[in-house]
């Protein structure tokens, strides 16, 4: 029996039917602020950006809580944020 010294890591499959989005509120001098990110509007023009809530599709093997944290961190770099969820089914 032959064993390869290099093992392939399993690929995570994206679930095209489930996504998460985060609404991050903060107060600055008694004004309510909401965190938005810039996203491409779908074409190759770099000047064509839109504002959006941080969100994305999730992996098949991710829980919703883990997905929210990983998507938020990957899109904004923010970590260890207090999250209180509204879960829709």
Secondary structure, DSSP 8 states (H G I E B T S, - for coil): ----SS-------EEEEEEEEE--EEEETTEEEE--EEEE-SSS-TT-EEEE-EEEEEETT--HHHHHHHHHHHHH---S---------
